[in-house]
Amino acid sequence: MIFRSVQQPLSRQILRGLVGSALLALSATHAWAFNLDDVGEKAKALAAEKYSAPTSNLPSEFSEMKFADYQQIRFRNEKAYWADEKTPFKISFYHQGMHFDTPVKINEVTATDVKEIKYDPSRFDFGSLKFDANATKDLGYAGFRLLYPINSPDKQDEIATFLGASYFRIIGKDQWWGLSARGLALDTALPSGEEFPRFREFWIEKPKPKDKHLVIFALLDSPRATGAYRFTIRPGNDTVVDVKARVFLRDKVSKLGLAPLTSMFLFGSNQPSPEHNFRPELHDSTGLQIHAGNDEWIWRPLNNPKHLSVSAYSVENPRGFGLLQRGREFSRYEDLDDRYDLRPSAWVEPQGDWGKGTIELVEIPTPDETNDNIVAFWNPEKRPEAGEPLDFAYRMRWTKDEQALHDPKNAWVMQTLRSVGDVKQKNLIRQPDGSVALVVDFVGPTLKALAGDAPVSTQVSTDDNAEVKENSLRYNAVTQGWRLTLRIKVKDPKKPTEMRAALVNGGQTISETWSYQLPADE
């Protein structure tokens, strides 16, 4: 170290040099402080241009392959990105093939650099596939997975995947893959057809050795929208994802779906399988839960309808919404292979005020569990003009702890059961009367604290397509809650029937609102 006397000031030339070096260092630091604004500028510039659809670069051997062939392409885990470095997260990649026919650009962001992660075919085992290696040397990645030791410190588990359009899936500790999320949904379930924006480029920040989170930036593009996204992923018992986004519209859209979730419901206790099945229930999610800005909690069990169904809930400044897998008992599913009892719920918590809009639920008919037929999203009333930014943020929680998502002061619906409605004859034989019976079990600490003879009553309403034949409530000693039985006579089976119910005690509502749509029979 060199010491200088205070009587010997630095020369102006040396001082200028030191200041210049400091400015250069500051400039370099600023140049690599990659953030959402950098991606936002790209999205804004892209929105000002005419949309250019991506073109496939796949040879026929890959574009025409069957799913079984695509499954043969396996990533070599020892080739994971950062595999030989002391990073808590690793990255593996999906190969192009089938409908994943355009490459996604993936970049690494470090403290000093941004560089593309180039396609490397040696990272993959192609099984018995036959193809011209020369014709595929310039392909790319269709998407990527994040690996992290979430269940065991000595094993890298898949905790997140980004693959296809703007879809991504997340899991926490001891969870199985289930429902998906998307960056944006446009005109979902409209006759004009849905538009599926895609993430065309990603930037992944290289984590430090002790980091417990990972930051990913994404650039979204579609004919009528562009967007910049930042995902901060924190794995754990619940994996939490903080999302910040800036969206630009190229043109008007009828439905702007923010924070969209996509799931599957084939059958369940409220809509049993029409065919005998050893599995009592088969779904990734049981229902839609909403926490409205006025503090009302709503529970809407899902259906697999015979016709497309769209339900909209008008809400101002929603506090949360999500698709939940209520009921974790294995006996509800009895599936050792697909473990629906371990599939996560996804809960969206808006950050800041989102204003007026609707939380929309779309239910699509499906004959089997291979199709995602459930969509839920926020559709804001106010939309930006073309080229103007729409900034929004939210937190996503991927969890198996649904009780933590309830208001402890409110009772909630444990299950909704459906059967043929009947009446008990004088000889005690039950006789079907052409009605539909719905049994709703409410549970929670609020109800456990009440005596079995507490004067709990119900608030029940239906639309004009139903006649309520029975509305009875009784204490359920097994659950220490209350069981509501409704018998509904549907006037026109070709139409769906809406109904709502809640529990009341002493003039005060003590439960969430059970909001159900009985699907049309024809």
N, C-alpha and C positions, 0 to 999 in steps of 0.2 A: 504494500500500500504506500502511496506517495503522499506526504504531508506538505502543505504549502504554508508559508508564513502569511499572516494577515497583512503584513506590510508589503507583500508581493502579489498584487492582484493578477488575475488571469488576463492574458492578452485578449483583445477583441476578436482576433482571428480564431483563437482556441475556443473562446466563448461561443462565437457563431457556429463553430463546428459541433460543439456539444449540444447547442440548441437544435441544430439541424438534425443531429443523430436522434435526439429525443422525438422530434417531430416525425421523422421517418419511422421510428419504432411505434409511435402512437398511430401513425397512418396504417402501418402494417397490421397492428392489433385491430383497428377499426375495420380494415378490409375483410378480416376473417371472422368478425363477430356476426356470423350468419344468424338471421332471425326471420320472423314471420313477414316483416316488411320486405325482405328480399324476394320471397316467394309471392307476396302480394303484388309487387311491381310486375312480376312475370304474368300473374293472372290478369292484372289490369291491361297490360299490353296485349295479351292474348284475346281478351274480350273485345278489344278495338279492331281485331282482325276478323276476317271471314273464317268461319269454322272449316278446318281441314280434317276430314275423317282419316284415321289411321289406316294404313294398308297392310295386309298380311304379308309377311316375309317367309311364310312356311312352305317348304316343299310338300308335295302331295303325301309323302310317307307320314308326315306329322299332321297335316291338316285333315286328313281323312281317317285317322286312326280311331279305333273304338276305345271306350273307356277302359276296358281291360288291358289294352296295350299301353294306354297312357299311365296306368297304374304301375306298369313295369319300370317306368323311369323313376329311379330312386336316388335321392341325394345321398352322397357319401358324407356321413357326419364328421369324419375326420378332416374333411375339406371345408368345414364351416369357416366363414369369415371371422377373423380374430381368434381362430382355434388355438393358435400358438402364443397368444398374448394374454396378459393378466387382466382381461376385461370380464366383468360379471355376466355380460350378455354376449351371445354369439348369433350369427346370422346364417341361415341356410336358405336355399333358393328353390323356387318352382321352375321347371322347364316349360317351354312353350309346347303346345300340342292341342289338338281338338279345336274347341272354340277359343282357347287362349292363343290367338293367332297373331297378336301384335306384341312386340317387346315393351317392357316397362323399364325406363332408365332409372338406375339406383346409384346414388352417390354416397360417399363417406365424407363427413364433415369433421375435421380436426381443429385444433387451436390455431393452425397456421395454413390450412389448405382445404380445398374441396376437390375431390377427384371421383371420377366414375368408377364403379366396381364393374370391371369388364366381364363379359360372358366367358366362361371357361368350361368346355364340355367335359374335361377330366373330373369335374366335381360330381358327375352323375354316373350311375350304373344303369345302362340301357337294357339290361336283361337280354332277352332273345331277339330284340328288335333288329331288323335289317334295314340299313339306310346308307346313303352315300355320305360319309363323314365330311367330304369336301363341300358338299352342298349345304351343310349345316354349321360350318365353322363360324359363320357370322350371325348366328341367331342370338337371342337374348333371353332374359329371364321374364317369366310371366308374373312373378311376384316373389314374396319372401316370407320366411318364418322368423320369429324371435325365439331364441333358446335362453333359458335361465333356470338355475337349480331351485325350483320352487317347492318341490316335494322332498328332495334329498340333496344335501350339499355336494354329493359326489356324482350327480346325474343332471345333465342338461335336458330340461323338459321344454316342449313347445308350449309357449304361453300366448302367442299372438300370431295370426296369419293375415297377410294382405294379399288377396288374390281375386282378380276378376272385377271389372268396373270399379266402383268405389267401395267394395265390400271388405270388411275385416271382421275377425272373430278373436275373442279374448277369453282366457280362463284364469281362474285362481287356483289355489292349493286344493288338491283332491277333487278337481272338477273335470268333467268330460266335455268334449266339444258339443255345442248345441246351437243356440240361435246366433245370428249375425247382426252386425251394424253396417251402416253405409255412411258415406260422406254427405250425400245429397240425393233426394228423390224428386223427380219432376213429373207432374201430371199422372200420378199413380192412380190406376183404376178408372181413367177417363176413356170414353169411346175413341178419342183421338189417338190413344196409345201412349204408353209410358216411355219417357226418355231416361236412359241410364248413363249418367256422367261417369267418367273413368279417371282414376288417378294415373296420369301419364308419366310422372316423374316423382321420385322420392329423394330426400336427403336425410341420412341417419347420422346423428352425432355419435362420435366414438366416446363411449363412457370411460370414466376413470376407474381404476381398480376397485375402489370402495363405493362406487355409485350404486344406489338402489333404485334408480330410475333411468329411463332411456327416452330421448327426445327424437321424434321423427317429424319431418316436414313433408308435405305432399302438395303437388300441383294438380288441380282437377280441371277437366275440360269436357265440353259437350256442345252440341249445336246451339243451345240457348243459355249456357252458363259456364263460367270459369270460377275457380276458387283456390284459395291458399289455406292450408291447414297446418296446425301444429298439434301433435299428439305427445303428451307426456305420460308415459306408462310406468306405473308403480306396482310391481307384482307383490302378492301377499295372499293371506287367507281370502280376502277380497282383493281382486286386482282392480286398481283405480286408474282411470284414464281421464286426464284433463285435456279438453279439446278447445282450441281457439281457432276461429275460422273467419275468413273474409271472402265473401261471394260477390261476383259481378254477373249481372244478367246481360246477355246479348240481345234478348228479345223477351216479350211478355210470356209468362207462364200462368196457367190457371191454378195449379197447386204447386207450392214451393215447400217440399218436405224437408224440414230441418231435423237433425238428430234421428234419422229413420232407423227403425229396428225391423228385422225380418226373422220370422220363426215358422214353426210347423205345428199344426194341430190336426190330428187325424180322427181320434175319438177320445172320450173321457167320461167321467161319471155323469156329467150333465148332458152328454150325447153319446150313449153307448154304441159300440160297434154293431152295425146291422147284421154282421156275420159272427158266428162263434169264434172267439179268440181267447187264448189263455192269458193274454195280457189285458187287464181291466182298462188300462189307459195307455195311450200312445201319443205323446206330444213333447215338444221342446219347451212349451210354455202353457200354463193353465189359463192365464187371463191377463187383461190389461188393468194396471193400477194407475190411478191419477190422484195427485195431490194438487188441488186447485188453489188459485191465489186467494180465494175467500176461506181457505182452510178446510174445505170439504174434501173428504176422501171417497173415492169411487172405485168399486171393483166390478169389472166386466168379464165374466167367464167367456172363453173363446168357443167358437163353433167351426165346424166344417160344413158349410151350407151347400145346398144344391145349386144355388145361383150366387153370383158375385154379390157381396154385401159390403156396404160402406156405412160406418157409424161415425158421427162427428160430435164432439163435446166442446161447446163454446166455453173458453176459459180466458181470463185476463191474468197475465203474469203467473204462469204455472210455476209451482214449486217443485214439481217432479212428475215423471210418468215413466212407465216401463212395462215390459212383458216379463211376468214372473212365473216361476215354476213352484206354485204353492203345493205343499204336500210332498214330503221327502221320504215317506215310508216306502221301502222296497215293494211291499205288498200291493201298492197302487199300480205298479208297472210289471213286476215279475219278469224283467228282461235282463238276463245275465250278459248278453252280448253288447247291447247298446246303452245300458245303464242310464235310462231317462231320469232316474232318481238323483243322479249326480250332475245333471246339466244345469248350467248357471242361469240365474235371473239377471236381467240387465236393467239398471235403473238410471234414468237421466235426470240430473239436477241442474236446471238452467242457472247460469251465473248472471246476475243483474236482472233488470226488468225486460221481459220479452213482449210486453204489450198485449193487445188483444189478438185472438186467433182461435184456432180449433185444434184439438188433439184428435186425429183421425185414425180409425181402425178399419183396415181392409181385410176381409175374409174371402178367400178364393176356394172354390171346390177343388178337392184333390182326392184321387183314388188310393193313394199310398203315401208312405212316409218319406219318399225320395224328393218330394216337392215342397219347397217353402211356400206356404199359402197364407201366411199372416204378415201384415205390415202395419206398423204404427209410427206416427211422426207428428211433428208440430207444423201447422200451416199458418204462418202469420197473416194477419189481416192487411198489414201495411207492407208493401214490397218496394224494393229500390227501383228507380228508373234505370234504363239501360246504361251501363257504364259506371253507375254509382255504387259504392261499396256497401255491403251489408255485413257488419261485424257482429258476431255473436260468440258466446262461450258457454260451455257446459261441462259438467263432471259426469262420467259414467262409472257405475259400480257394478262389477260382475261378481255375483255373490250367490251363496247357498243359504245365507242367513236372512230369509224374508221377514222374520219377526222384527229385525232391526229397522226395517223400512216402514213399519206401522207407527201410528201415533199411539203411544201406550195408554192414552186416556180414552181411546176408541176401541170398541170391539171390531173384529174383522171376520170375514167369511172363511171358514176352514174348508168347506166343500159345498158343492151344489150337486144334488142328485136328481135324476129324472126318471120317472116311471109312468106307466099307464095309470090314469086316475081311476079310483074306485070308491065305493061306499060300502060300509059294513051293514049287512042285512041283519034281521032279527035273529036268524040262525047262526050268526057270526061269520057267515061266508061273505067274502068280499066280492062285490059285483062291479065290473068295469062300467063306467057311465059315459064314456066318450070324451072325457076330459084328459088333460095332461097334468100330472102331479110333479111339483118341484119342491124338493126338500133342501132347505138352506140352513147349515149349522154355523152359528155365530159363536166365537170364542174370544178370549182375551182376559187380561188381569181385571179390567173393569167389571166383567161379568162374574169372575171368580169371587170378587169381593162382595157380591150380592147374595142374599139368602135365596133359597130355591123358590120361596113364595113371594118374592119381590114383585111389585106391580109393573112388570115390564110389558110393553105393548108394541104394536107395529104400526108403521106408516107404509101403506102399500098403494101403488097406483099402476094403472095399465093404460094402454092406448085403446082406441075404439074397437079394435079387432078382438078384444077379449072380454069375457064375462068371468068374474071371480066367483067360483062356486064354493070355495073354502079358503079361509085365512085363519089358520090356527097357530098358536105359539105355545110351546111348553118347555119347561126346564129340562135340560139334558144332563143328568147326573154323571154320565160317563165323561163328558168334556167339561163339565161345570160351566156350561154355556147355555144358550137357548136355541131351540130348533123351530124354524118356521116351516110350515107346510102350506103350500098354495095349490089349489086345484083350479086350473084355468080351462074354460071352454072357449076354444078358438072359433070365431065366427066364419072366417074365410081362410081355409088351410093354404091357399095359394099365396097368402101374404104373411110376412113375418110379423111377430107380435112383440111389442116393447113393454117392459115392466120394471118397476123399481120398488125397493123395500129397504127399510131401516128400522132399528130398534129405538124405542123411546122409553124413558123412565122419568116420571115426575115432570113431564113437559119438556125434557131435555133429550136431544138426540145423543145416543151413547154408542152408536156404531157407524162404520162406514156405510155408504150407500151401495147396496147390491143393485146393479143395473144390468139387466139381461135381455137379450133378444132371442126369442124362440124362433128358429128359422122356419121358413115356409116348407111345407111337406111336399110340394109339387114344383 
